[in-house]
Amino acid sequence: MNIKITLSAHNQPTIRISFNNIVYFDSVLPNQLTEIEFDTGIQDNNQLAIEHFGKTNQDTICNQAGQIISDRAAELVSITIGKYEIPKNILFKQPFAVRWPENLVEDAERENRTLPGCLYNNLYFGFNGIYTFDFSGDLRKDYYYYFWQMERDANRNLQMVDESSNTGYFEAYGMKLEINKSFNLTIHDLKYIIENQSLPSNTAINPTLN
């Protein structure tokens, strides 16, 4: 299976990329858009990890007003697995486990604050840390599931509540679909939805709200 990661570099960050605990890239990135590509086998459960390391506080330069004017960082632009490019919305949902600088840890302790273990909605790796992306061995199913997640997330702000069951739902494809409903679509259902923007007549989806 071919995997391709595209990163944008700022001030030559050091990046290590591993897949299922095997390192495929470990080097300084040039200050340009860089594609890192490798072939590997996939398992039932897989993890792609992108690690930014070696950065110090001296690599972040601020002006007199405290604004950052130069920084060492890497930004994730895209991930493509086989023929499937992962939607950007899905990339934003994955965790970046931060290795916080000691001065920020000390500040948080002094102010009785707790720093989060992971950042989400973040593809700019300005701290040292590891970004992980997990996926299964069934890439087609994962890919269509990503679109289902995007549909669900896009409709969260339109959430309504069924008063009889106190269940949150959104309306899509002429049906009431629970916000927190577990994923039980077949790959054929999802493919049909994506291609036709409607449910197949013999769909395996059984709405729980009437």
Rosetta constraint file for C-alpha pairs under 8 A:
AtomPair CA 1 CA 39 HARMONIC 5.32 0.50
AtomPair CA 1 CA 40 HARMONIC 5.19 0.50
AtomPair CA 1 CA 41 HARMONIC 5.66 0.50
AtomPair CA 1 CA 42 HARMONIC 6.87 0.50
AtomPair CA 1 CA 81 HARMONIC 7.28 0.50
AtomPair CA 1 CA 82 HARMONIC 5.75 0.50
AtomPair CA 2 CA 37 HARMONIC 7.13 0.50
AtomPair CA 2 CA 38 HARMONIC 5.79 0.50
AtomPair CA 2 CA 39 HARMONIC 4.36 0.50
AtomPair CA 2 CA 40 HARMONIC 6.43 0.50
AtomPair CA 2 CA 81 HARMONIC 6.09 0.50
AtomPair CA 2 CA 82 HARMONIC 5.08 0.50
AtomPair CA 3 CA 37 HARMONIC 5.68 0.50
AtomPair CA 3 CA 38 HARMONIC 5.58 0.50
AtomPair CA 3 CA 39 HARMONIC 6.21 0.50
AtomPair CA 3 CA 40 HARMONIC 7.65 0.50
AtomPair CA 3 CA 79 HARMONIC 7.42 0.50
AtomPair CA 3 CA 80 HARMONIC 5.78 0.50
AtomPair CA 3 CA 81 HARMONIC 4.64 0.50
AtomPair CA 3 CA 82 HARMONIC 6.18 0.50
AtomPair CA 4 CA 35 HARMONIC 6.63 0.50
AtomPair CA 4 CA 36 HARMONIC 5.65 0.50
AtomPair CA 4 CA 37 HARMONIC 4.32 0.50
AtomPair CA 4 CA 38 HARMONIC 6.67 0.50
AtomPair CA 4 CA 79 HARMONIC 5.80 0.50
AtomPair CA 4 CA 80 HARMONIC 5.11 0.50
AtomPair CA 4 CA 81 HARMONIC 6.55 0.50
AtomPair CA 5 CA 35 HARMONIC 5.68 0.50
AtomPair CA 5 CA 36 HARMONIC 5.20 0.50
AtomPair CA 5 CA 37 HARMONIC 6.41 0.50
AtomPair CA 5 CA 76 HARMONIC 7.78 0.50
AtomPair CA 5 CA 77 HARMONIC 7.70 0.50
AtomPair CA 5 CA 78 HARMONIC 5.84 0.50
AtomPair CA 5 CA 79 HARMONIC 4.65 0.50
AtomPair CA 5 CA 80 HARMONIC 6.52 0.50
AtomPair CA 6 CA 33 HARMONIC 6.94 0.50
AtomPair CA 6 CA 34 HARMONIC 5.61 0.50
AtomPair CA 6 CA 35 HARMONIC 4.42 0.50
AtomPair CA 6 CA 36 HARMONIC 6.32 0.50
AtomPair CA 6 CA 76 HARMONIC 6.37 0.50
AtomPair CA 6 CA 77 HARMONIC 5.31 0.50
AtomPair CA 6 CA 78 HARMONIC 5.14 0.50
AtomPair CA 6 CA 79 HARMONIC 6.51 0.50
AtomPair CA 7 CA 33 HARMONIC 5.81 0.50
AtomPair CA 7 CA 34 HARMONIC 5.34 0.50
AtomPair CA 7 CA 35 HARMONIC 6.52 0.50
AtomPair CA 7 CA 74 HARMONIC 6.52 0.50
AtomPair CA 7 CA 75 HARMONIC 5.54 0.50
AtomPair CA 7 CA 76 HARMONIC 4.75 0.50
AtomPair CA 7 CA 77 HARMONIC 5.34 0.50
AtomPair CA 7 CA 78 HARMONIC 7.25 0.50
AtomPair CA 8 CA 31 HARMONIC 7.32 0.50
AtomPair CA 8 CA 32 HARMONIC 5.89 0.50
AtomPair CA 8 CA 33 HARMONIC 4.56 0.50
AtomPair CA 8 CA 34 HARMONIC 6.31 0.50
AtomPair CA 8 CA 74 HARMONIC 5.73 0.50
AtomPair CA 8 CA 75 HARMONIC 5.01 0.50
AtomPair CA 8 CA 76 HARMONIC 6.50 0.50
AtomPair CA 8 CA 77 HARMONIC 6.71 0.50
AtomPair CA 9 CA 13 HARMONIC 6.46 0.50
AtomPair CA 9 CA 29 HARMONIC 6.18 0.50
AtomPair CA 9 CA 30 HARMONIC 6.45 0.50
AtomPair CA 9 CA 31 HARMONIC 4.92 0.50
AtomPair CA 9 CA 32 HARMONIC 5.74 0.50
AtomPair CA 9 CA 33 HARMONIC 6.67 0.50
AtomPair CA 9 CA 34 HARMONIC 7.76 0.50
AtomPair CA 9 CA 72 HARMONIC 7.92 0.50
AtomPair CA 9 CA 73 HARMONIC 6.25 0.50
AtomPair CA 9 CA 74 HARMONIC 4.64 0.50
AtomPair CA 9 CA 75 HARMONIC 6.40 0.50
AtomPair CA 10 CA 31 HARMONIC 5.57 0.50
AtomPair CA 10 CA 32 HARMONIC 7.79 0.50
AtomPair CA 10 CA 71 HARMONIC 6.76 0.50
AtomPair CA 10 CA 72 HARMONIC 5.29 0.50
AtomPair CA 10 CA 73 HARMONIC 5.16 0.50
AtomPair CA 10 CA 74 HARMONIC 6.05 0.50
AtomPair CA 11 CA 30 HARMONIC 7.74 0.50
AtomPair CA 11 CA 31 HARMONIC 6.07 0.50
AtomPair CA 11 CA 71 HARMONIC 6.66 0.50
AtomPair CA 11 CA 72 HARMONIC 4.84 0.50
AtomPair CA 11 CA 73 HARMONIC 6.91 0.50
AtomPair CA 12 CA 28 HARMONIC 5.83 0.50
AtomPair CA 12 CA 29 HARMONIC 5.09 0.50
AtomPair CA 12 CA 30 HARMONIC 5.30 0.50
AtomPair CA 12 CA 31 HARMONIC 5.69 0.50
AtomPair CA 12 CA 72 HARMONIC 6.61 0.50
AtomPair CA 12 CA 73 HARMONIC 7.57 0.50
AtomPair CA 13 CA 28 HARMONIC 5.60 0.50
AtomPair CA 13 CA 29 HARMONIC 5.71 0.50
AtomPair CA 13 CA 30 HARMONIC 7.93 0.50
AtomPair CA 13 CA 52 HARMONIC 7.02 0.50
AtomPair CA 13 CA 53 HARMONIC 7.68 0.50
AtomPair CA 13 CA 54 HARMONIC 7.92 0.50
AtomPair CA 13 CA 55 HARMONIC 7.42 0.50
AtomPair CA 13 CA 72 HARMONIC 5.77 0.50
AtomPair CA 13 CA 73 HARMONIC 5.61 0.50
AtomPair CA 13 CA 74 HARMONIC 6.27 0.50
AtomPair CA 14 CA 26 HARMONIC 7.41 0.50
AtomPair CA 14 CA 27 HARMONIC 5.58 0.50
AtomPair CA 14 CA 28 HARMONIC 4.18 0.50
AtomPair CA 14 CA 29 HARMONIC 6.19 0.50
AtomPair CA 14 CA 52 HARMONIC 5.95 0.50
AtomPair CA 14 CA 53 HARMONIC 5.88 0.50
AtomPair CA 14 CA 54 HARMONIC 6.52 0.50
AtomPair CA 14 CA 55 HARMONIC 7.92 0.50
AtomPair CA 15 CA 25 HARMONIC 7.44 0.50
AtomPair CA 15 CA 26 HARMONIC 5.74 0.50
AtomPair CA 15 CA 27 HARMONIC 5.68 0.50
AtomPair CA 15 CA 28 HARMONIC 6.12 0.50
AtomPair CA 15 CA 29 HARMONIC 6.92 0.50
AtomPair CA 15 CA 50 HARMONIC 6.97 0.50
AtomPair CA 15 CA 51 HARMONIC 5.57 0.50
AtomPair CA 15 CA 52 HARMONIC 4.88 0.50
AtomPair CA 15 CA 53 HARMONIC 6.56 0.50
AtomPair CA 16 CA 23 HARMONIC 7.13 0.50
AtomPair CA 16 CA 24 HARMONIC 7.73 0.50
AtomPair CA 16 CA 25 HARMONIC 5.39 0.50
AtomPair CA 16 CA 26 HARMONIC 4.23 0.50
AtomPair CA 16 CA 27 HARMONIC 6.60 0.50
AtomPair CA 16 CA 50 HARMONIC 5.95 0.50
AtomPair CA 16 CA 51 HARMONIC 5.04 0.50
AtomPair CA 16 CA 52 HARMONIC 6.68 0.50
AtomPair CA 16 CA 53 HARMONIC 7.92 0.50
AtomPair CA 17 CA 23 HARMONIC 5.85 0.50
AtomPair CA 17 CA 24 HARMONIC 5.79 0.50
AtomPair CA 17 CA 25 HARMONIC 5.00 0.50
AtomPair CA 17 CA 26 HARMONIC 6.48 0.50
AtomPair CA 17 CA 48 HARMONIC 7.49 0.50
AtomPair CA 17 CA 49 HARMONIC 5.70 0.50
AtomPair CA 17 CA 50 HARMONIC 4.68 0.50
AtomPair CA 17 CA 51 HARMONIC 6.26 0.50
AtomPair CA 18 CA 22 HARMONIC 5.12 0.50
AtomPair CA 18 CA 23 HARMONIC 4.06 0.50
AtomPair CA 18 CA 24 HARMONIC 5.52 0.50
AtomPair CA 18 CA 25 HARMONIC 6.99 0.50
AtomPair CA 18 CA 48 HARMONIC 6.04 0.50
AtomPair CA 18 CA 49 HARMONIC 5.25 0.50
AtomPair CA 18 CA 50 HARMONIC 6.72 0.50
AtomPair CA 19 CA 23 HARMONIC 6.49 0.50
AtomPair CA 19 CA 24 HARMONIC 7.29 0.50
AtomPair CA 19 CA 46 HARMONIC 7.44 0.50
AtomPair CA 19 CA 47 HARMONIC 5.83 0.50
AtomPair CA 19 CA 48 HARMONIC 4.60 0.50
AtomPair CA 19 CA 49 HARMONIC 6.24 0.50
AtomPair CA 20 CA 46 HARMONIC 5.95 0.50
AtomPair CA 20 CA 47 HARMONIC 5.33 0.50
AtomPair CA 20 CA 48 HARMONIC 6.57 0.50
AtomPair CA 24 CA 38 HARMONIC 7.19 0.50
AtomPair CA 25 CA 36 HARMONIC 7.68 0.50
AtomPair CA 29 CA 34 HARMONIC 7.43 0.50
AtomPair CA 30 CA 34 HARMONIC 7.65 0.50
AtomPair CA 42 CA 46 HARMONIC 6.64 0.50
AtomPair CA 42 CA 137 HARMONIC 6.17 0.50
AtomPair CA 43 CA 136 HARMONIC 7.19 0.50
AtomPair CA 43 CA 137 HARMONIC 5.43 0.50
AtomPair CA 44 CA 136 HARMONIC 5.26 0.50
AtomPair CA 44 CA 137 HARMONIC 4.37 0.50
AtomPair CA 44 CA 138 HARMONIC 7.55 0.50
AtomPair CA 45 CA 134 HARMONIC 7.37 0.50
AtomPair CA 45 CA 135 HARMONIC 6.16 0.50
AtomPair CA 45 CA 136 HARMONIC 4.61 0.50
AtomPair CA 45 CA 137 HARMONIC 6.14 0.50
AtomPair CA 46 CA 134 HARMONIC 5.59 0.50
AtomPair CA 46 CA 135 HARMONIC 5.36 0.50
AtomPair CA 46 CA 136 HARMONIC 5.88 0.50
AtomPair CA 46 CA 137 HARMONIC 7.29 0.50
AtomPair CA 47 CA 132 HARMONIC 6.58 0.50
AtomPair CA 47 CA 133 HARMONIC 5.66 0.50
AtomPair CA 47 CA 134 HARMONIC 4.44 0.50
AtomPair CA 47 CA 135 HARMONIC 6.53 0.50
AtomPair CA 48 CA 132 HARMONIC 5.65 0.50
AtomPair CA 48 CA 133 HARMONIC 5.14 0.50
AtomPair CA 48 CA 134 HARMONIC 6.36 0.50
AtomPair CA 49 CA 130 HARMONIC 6.45 0.50
AtomPair CA 49 CA 131 HARMONIC 5.65 0.50
AtomPair CA 49 CA 132 HARMONIC 4.48 0.50
AtomPair CA 49 CA 133 HARMONIC 6.49 0.50
AtomPair CA 50 CA 130 HARMONIC 5.59 0.50
AtomPair CA 50 CA 131 HARMONIC 5.11 0.50
AtomPair CA 50 CA 132 HARMONIC 6.43 0.50
AtomPair CA 51 CA 128 HARMONIC 7.43 0.50
AtomPair CA 51 CA 129 HARMONIC 5.71 0.50
AtomPair CA 51 CA 130 HARMONIC 4.25 0.50
AtomPair CA 51 CA 131 HARMONIC 6.27 0.50
AtomPair CA 52 CA 73 HARMONIC 7.78 0.50
AtomPair CA 52 CA 74 HARMONIC 7.35 0.50
AtomPair CA 52 CA 125 HARMONIC 6.86 0.50
AtomPair CA 52 CA 127 HARMONIC 7.33 0.50
AtomPair CA 52 CA 128 HARMONIC 5.02 0.50
AtomPair CA 52 CA 129 HARMONIC 5.47 0.50
AtomPair CA 52 CA 130 HARMONIC 6.40 0.50
AtomPair CA 53 CA 128 HARMONIC 4.78 0.50
AtomPair CA 53 CA 129 HARMONIC 6.53 0.50
AtomPair CA 54 CA 128 HARMONIC 7.01 0.50
AtomPair CA 55 CA 59 HARMONIC 6.46 0.50
AtomPair CA 55 CA 72 HARMONIC 7.08 0.50
AtomPair CA 55 CA 127 HARMONIC 7.33 0.50
AtomPair CA 55 CA 128 HARMONIC 6.27 0.50
AtomPair CA 56 CA 60 HARMONIC 7.68 0.50
AtomPair CA 56 CA 101 HARMONIC 7.92 0.50
AtomPair CA 57 CA 101 HARMONIC 7.57 0.50
AtomPair CA 59 CA 70 HARMONIC 7.77 0.50
AtomPair CA 59 CA 71 HARMONIC 5.89 0.50
AtomPair CA 59 CA 72 HARMONIC 5.78 0.50
AtomPair CA 60 CA 68 HARMONIC 6.89 0.50
AtomPair CA 60 CA 69 HARMONIC 7.95 0.50
AtomPair CA 60 CA 70 HARMONIC 5.91 0.50
AtomPair CA 60 CA 71 HARMONIC 4.49 0.50
AtomPair CA 60 CA 72 HARMONIC 6.53 0.50
AtomPair CA 61 CA 68 HARMONIC 5.78 0.50
AtomPair CA 61 CA 69 HARMONIC 5.86 0.50
AtomPair CA 61 CA 70 HARMONIC 5.09 0.50
AtomPair CA 61 CA 71 HARMONIC 6.29 0.50
AtomPair CA 62 CA 66 HARMONIC 5.30 0.50
AtomPair CA 62 CA 67 HARMONIC 5.11 0.50
AtomPair CA 62 CA 68 HARMONIC 4.23 0.50
AtomPair CA 62 CA 69 HARMONIC 5.38 0.50
AtomPair CA 62 CA 70 HARMONIC 6.98 0.50
AtomPair CA 63 CA 67 HARMONIC 5.53 0.50
AtomPair CA 63 CA 68 HARMONIC 6.56 0.50
AtomPair CA 63 CA 69 HARMONIC 6.52 0.50
AtomPair CA 71 CA 126 HARMONIC 7.57 0.50
AtomPair CA 72 CA 126 HARMONIC 6.69 0.50
AtomPair CA 73 CA 124 HARMONIC 7.04 0.50
AtomPair CA 73 CA 125 HARMONIC 5.50 0.50
AtomPair CA 73 CA 126 HARMONIC 4.58 0.50
AtomPair CA 73 CA 127 HARMONIC 7.27 0.50
AtomPair CA 74 CA 124 HARMONIC 6.07 0.50
AtomPair CA 74 CA 125 HARMONIC 5.18 0.50
AtomPair CA 74 CA 126 HARMONIC 6.76 0.50
AtomPair CA 75 CA 123 HARMONIC 5.61 0.50
AtomPair CA 75 CA 124 HARMONIC 4.37 0.50
AtomPair CA 75 CA 125 HARMONIC 5.83 0.50
AtomPair CA 76 CA 123 HARMONIC 5.25 0.50
AtomPair CA 76 CA 124 HARMONIC 6.57 0.50
AtomPair CA 76 CA 125 HARMONIC 7.88 0.50
AtomPair CA 77 CA 123 HARMONIC 7.71 0.50
AtomPair CA 78 CA 85 HARMONIC 7.32 0.50
AtomPair CA 78 CA 86 HARMONIC 7.16 0.50
AtomPair CA 78 CA 88 HARMONIC 7.28 0.50
AtomPair CA 79 CA 85 HARMONIC 5.95 0.50
AtomPair CA 79 CA 86 HARMONIC 5.78 0.50
AtomPair CA 80 CA 84 HARMONIC 5.53 0.50
AtomPair CA 80 CA 85 HARMONIC 4.08 0.50
AtomPair CA 80 CA 86 HARMONIC 5.96 0.50
AtomPair CA 81 CA 85 HARMONIC 6.30 0.50
AtomPair CA 81 CA 86 HARMONIC 7.54 0.50
AtomPair CA 84 CA 139 HARMONIC 7.84 0.50
AtomPair CA 84 CA 143 HARMONIC 7.04 0.50
AtomPair CA 86 CA 90 HARMONIC 6.80 0.50
AtomPair CA 86 CA 91 HARMONIC 6.95 0.50
AtomPair CA 86 CA 143 HARMONIC 7.38 0.50
AtomPair CA 87 CA 91 HARMONIC 6.61 0.50
AtomPair CA 87 CA 146 HARMONIC 7.39 0.50
AtomPair CA 88 CA 92 HARMONIC 6.36 0.50
AtomPair CA 89 CA 93 HARMONIC 6.73 0.50
AtomPair CA 89 CA 150 HARMONIC 6.98 0.50
AtomPair CA 90 CA 94 HARMONIC 7.03 0.50
AtomPair CA 90 CA 146 HARMONIC 6.65 0.50
AtomPair CA 90 CA 150 HARMONIC 7.59 0.50
AtomPair CA 91 CA 123 HARMONIC 7.62 0.50
AtomPair CA 91 CA 133 HARMONIC 7.71 0.50
AtomPair CA 92 CA 120 HARMONIC 6.40 0.50
AtomPair CA 92 CA 121 HARMONIC 4.38 0.50
AtomPair CA 92 CA 122 HARMONIC 5.77 0.50
AtomPair CA 92 CA 123 HARMONIC 6.45 0.50
AtomPair CA 93 CA 120 HARMONIC 5.88 0.50
AtomPair CA 93 CA 121 HARMONIC 5.74 0.50
AtomPair CA 94 CA 120 HARMONIC 6.16 0.50
AtomPair CA 94 CA 121 HARMONIC 7.50 0.50
AtomPair CA 94 CA 131 HARMONIC 7.29 0.50
AtomPair CA 94 CA 132 HARMONIC 6.53 0.50
AtomPair CA 94 CA 133 HARMONIC 6.15 0.50
AtomPair CA 95 CA 118 HARMONIC 5.69 0.50
AtomPair CA 95 CA 119 HARMONIC 5.78 0.50
AtomPair CA 95 CA 120 HARMONIC 5.25 0.50
AtomPair CA 95 CA 131 HARMONIC 5.82 0.50
AtomPair CA 95 CA 132 HARMONIC 6.15 0.50
AtomPair CA 95 CA 133 HARMONIC 7.81 0.50
AtomPair CA 96 CA 118 HARMONIC 5.18 0.50
AtomPair CA 96 CA 119 HARMONIC 5.09 0.50
AtomPair CA 96 CA 120 HARMONIC 6.45 0.50
AtomPair CA 96 CA 122 HARMONIC 7.45 0.50
AtomPair CA 96 CA 125 HARMONIC 7.97 0.50
AtomPair CA 96 CA 129 HARMONIC 6.54 0.50
AtomPair CA 96 CA 130 HARMONIC 5.44 0.50
AtomPair CA 96 CA 131 HARMONIC 4.13 0.50
AtomPair CA 96 CA 132 HARMONIC 6.67 0.50
AtomPair CA 97 CA 117 HARMONIC 5.84 0.50
AtomPair CA 97 CA 118 HARMONIC 4.25 0.50
AtomPair CA 97 CA 119 HARMONIC 6.50 0.50
AtomPair CA 97 CA 129 HARMONIC 5.34 0.50
AtomPair CA 97 CA 130 HARMONIC 5.16 0.50
AtomPair CA 97 CA 131 HARMONIC 6.27 0.50
AtomPair CA 98 CA 117 HARMONIC 6.18 0.50
AtomPair CA 98 CA 118 HARMONIC 5.77 0.50
AtomPair CA 98 CA 119 HARMONIC 7.11 0.50
AtomPair CA 98 CA 127 HARMONIC 6.49 0.50
AtomPair CA 98 CA 128 HARMONIC 6.14 0.50
AtomPair CA 98 CA 129 HARMONIC 4.34 0.50
AtomPair CA 98 CA 130 HARMONIC 6.70 0.50
AtomPair CA 99 CA 127 HARMONIC 6.92 0.50
AtomPair CA 99 CA 128 HARMONIC 5.35 0.50
AtomPair CA 99 CA 129 HARMONIC 5.06 0.50
AtomPair CA 100 CA 104 HARMONIC 6.53 0.50
AtomPair CA 100 CA 105 HARMONIC 6.47 0.50
AtomPair CA 100 CA 127 HARMONIC 6.97 0.50
AtomPair CA 100 CA 128 HARMONIC 7.16 0.50
AtomPair CA 101 CA 105 HARMONIC 6.44 0.50
AtomPair CA 101 CA 127 HARMONIC 7.99 0.50
AtomPair CA 102 CA 106 HARMONIC 6.09 0.50
AtomPair CA 103 CA 107 HARMONIC 6.12 0.50
AtomPair CA 104 CA 108 HARMONIC 6.10 0.50
AtomPair CA 105 CA 109 HARMONIC 6.23 0.50
AtomPair CA 105 CA 115 HARMONIC 7.40 0.50
AtomPair CA 106 CA 110 HARMONIC 6.11 0.50
AtomPair CA 107 CA 111 HARMONIC 6.18 0.50
AtomPair CA 108 CA 112 HARMONIC 5.85 0.50
AtomPair CA 108 CA 113 HARMONIC 4.72 0.50
AtomPair CA 108 CA 114 HARMONIC 6.23 0.50
AtomPair CA 108 CA 115 HARMONIC 6.80 0.50
AtomPair CA 109 CA 113 HARMONIC 5.97 0.50
AtomPair CA 109 CA 114 HARMONIC 7.35 0.50
AtomPair CA 125 CA 129 HARMONIC 7.54 0.50
AtomPair CA 135 CA 139 HARMONIC 7.59 0.50
AtomPair CA 135 CA 142 HARMONIC 7.03 0.50
AtomPair CA 136 CA 142 HARMONIC 6.98 0.50
AtomPair CA 138 CA 142 HARMONIC 6.33 0.50
AtomPair CA 139 CA 143 HARMONIC 5.97 0.50
AtomPair CA 140 CA 144 HARMONIC 6.42 0.50
AtomPair CA 140 CA 187 HARMONIC 7.46 0.50
AtomPair CA 141 CA 145 HARMONIC 6.04 0.50
AtomPair CA 141 CA 187 HARMONIC 5.46 0.50
AtomPair CA 142 CA 146 HARMONIC 6.20 0.50
AtomPair CA 143 CA 147 HARMONIC 6.91 0.50
AtomPair CA 144 CA 148 HARMONIC 6.47 0.50
AtomPair CA 144 CA 187 HARMONIC 7.18 0.50
AtomPair CA 144 CA 190 HARMONIC 5.74 0.50
AtomPair CA 144 CA 191 HARMONIC 6.58 0.50
AtomPair CA 144 CA 194 HARMONIC 7.61 0.50
AtomPair CA 145 CA 149 HARMONIC 6.21 0.50
AtomPair CA 145 CA 190 HARMONIC 7.29 0.50
AtomPair CA 146 CA 150 HARMONIC 6.23 0.50
AtomPair CA 147 CA 151 HARMONIC 6.16 0.50
AtomPair CA 147 CA 194 HARMONIC 7.72 0.50
AtomPair CA 148 CA 152 HARMONIC 6.16 0.50
AtomPair CA 148 CA 190 HARMONIC 7.66 0.50
AtomPair CA 149 CA 153 HARMONIC 5.98 0.50
AtomPair CA 150 CA 154 HARMONIC 5.88 0.50
AtomPair CA 151 CA 155 HARMONIC 6.35 0.50
AtomPair CA 152 CA 156 HARMONIC 6.39 0.50
AtomPair CA 152 CA 170 HARMONIC 7.93 0.50
AtomPair CA 152 CA 179 HARMONIC 6.77 0.50
AtomPair CA 153 CA 157 HARMONIC 7.99 0.50
AtomPair CA 155 CA 159 HARMONIC 6.40 0.50
AtomPair CA 155 CA 170 HARMONIC 6.18 0.50
AtomPair CA 156 CA 170 HARMONIC 7.23 0.50
AtomPair CA 156 CA 179 HARMONIC 7.16 0.50
AtomPair CA 158 CA 170 HARMONIC 6.44 0.50
AtomPair CA 159 CA 168 HARMONIC 6.19 0.50
AtomPair CA 159 CA 169 HARMONIC 5.56 0.50
AtomPair CA 159 CA 170 HARMONIC 5.12 0.50
AtomPair CA 159 CA 179 HARMONIC 7.50 0.50
AtomPair CA 160 CA 168 HARMONIC 5.58 0.50
AtomPair CA 160 CA 169 HARMONIC 5.44 0.50
AtomPair CA 160 CA 170 HARMONIC 6.12 0.50
AtomPair CA 161 CA 166 HARMONIC 5.95 0.50
AtomPair CA 161 CA 167 HARMONIC 5.45 0.50
AtomPair CA 161 CA 168 HARMONIC 4.47 0.50
AtomPair CA 161 CA 169 HARMONIC 6.12 0.50
AtomPair CA 162 CA 166 HARMONIC 5.25 0.50
AtomPair CA 162 CA 167 HARMONIC 5.27 0.50
AtomPair CA 162 CA 168 HARMONIC 6.40 0.50
AtomPair CA 162 CA 169 HARMONIC 7.30 0.50
AtomPair CA 162 CA 209 HARMONIC 7.93 0.50
AtomPair CA 163 CA 167 HARMONIC 7.24 0.50
AtomPair CA 167 CA 178 HARMONIC 7.04 0.50
AtomPair CA 168 CA 178 HARMONIC 5.90 0.50
AtomPair CA 168 CA 179 HARMONIC 5.62 0.50
AtomPair CA 168 CA 180 HARMONIC 7.52 0.50
AtomPair CA 169 CA 176 HARMONIC 6.17 0.50
AtomPair CA 169 CA 177 HARMONIC 5.28 0.50
AtomPair CA 169 CA 178 HARMONIC 4.13 0.50
AtomPair CA 169 CA 179 HARMONIC 4.81 0.50
AtomPair CA 169 CA 180 HARMONIC 7.95 0.50
AtomPair CA 170 CA 176 HARMONIC 5.79 0.50
AtomPair CA 170 CA 177 HARMONIC 5.50 0.50
AtomPair CA 170 CA 178 HARMONIC 6.50 0.50
AtomPair CA 170 CA 179 HARMONIC 6.51 0.50
AtomPair CA 171 CA 175 HARMONIC 5.55 0.50
AtomPair CA 171 CA 176 HARMONIC 4.70 0.50
AtomPair CA 171 CA 177 HARMONIC 6.12 0.50
AtomPair CA 172 CA 176 HARMONIC 6.63 0.50
AtomPair CA 172 CA 177 HARMONIC 7.02 0.50
AtomPair CA 173 CA 197 HARMONIC 7.27 0.50
AtomPair CA 173 CA 198 HARMONIC 5.39 0.50
AtomPair CA 173 CA 199 HARMONIC 6.57 0.50
AtomPair CA 175 CA 207 HARMONIC 7.08 0.50
AtomPair CA 176 CA 207 HARMONIC 6.67 0.50
AtomPair CA 176 CA 208 HARMONIC 7.87 0.50
AtomPair CA 176 CA 209 HARMONIC 6.05 0.50
AtomPair CA 176 CA 210 HARMONIC 7.33 0.50
AtomPair CA 177 CA 181 HARMONIC 7.39 0.50
AtomPair CA 177 CA 207 HARMONIC 6.38 0.50
AtomPair CA 177 CA 208 HARMONIC 7.42 0.50
AtomPair CA 177 CA 209 HARMONIC 7.24 0.50
AtomPair CA 178 CA 208 HARMONIC 7.50 0.50
AtomPair CA 178 CA 209 HARMONIC 7.70 0.50
AtomPair CA 184 CA 205 HARMONIC 7.36 0.50
AtomPair CA 185 CA 189 HARMONIC 5.99 0.50
AtomPair CA 185 CA 190 HARMONIC 6.57 0.50
AtomPair CA 185 CA 204 HARMONIC 6.61 0.50
AtomPair CA 185 CA 205 HARMONIC 6.31 0.50
AtomPair CA 186 CA 190 HARMONIC 6.45 0.50
AtomPair CA 186 CA 204 HARMONIC 7.16 0.50
AtomPair CA 187 CA 191 HARMONIC 6.09 0.50
AtomPair CA 188 CA 192 HARMONIC 6.10 0.50
AtomPair CA 189 CA 193 HARMONIC 6.19 0.50
AtomPair CA 189 CA 199 HARMONIC 7.16 0.50
AtomPair CA 189 CA 200 HARMONIC 6.81 0.50
AtomPair CA 189 CA 203 HARMONIC 6.40 0.50
AtomPair CA 189 CA 204 HARMONIC 7.15 0.50
AtomPair CA 190 CA 194 HARMONIC 6.18 0.50
AtomPair CA 191 CA 195 HARMONIC 6.14 0.50
AtomPair CA 192 CA 196 HARMONIC 5.72 0.50
AtomPair CA 192 CA 197 HARMONIC 7.45 0.50
AtomPair CA 192 CA 198 HARMONIC 7.33 0.50
AtomPair CA 192 CA 199 HARMONIC 6.92 0.50
AtomPair CA 192 CA 200 HARMONIC 6.60 0.50
AtomPair CA 193 CA 197 HARMONIC 4.78 0.50
AtomPair CA 193 CA 198 HARMONIC 5.10 0.50
AtomPair CA 193 CA 199 HARMONIC 5.63 0.50
AtomPair CA 193 CA 200 HARMONIC 7.45 0.50
AtomPair CA 194 CA 198 HARMONIC 7.90 0.50
AtomPair CA 199 CA 203 HARMONIC 6.39 0.50
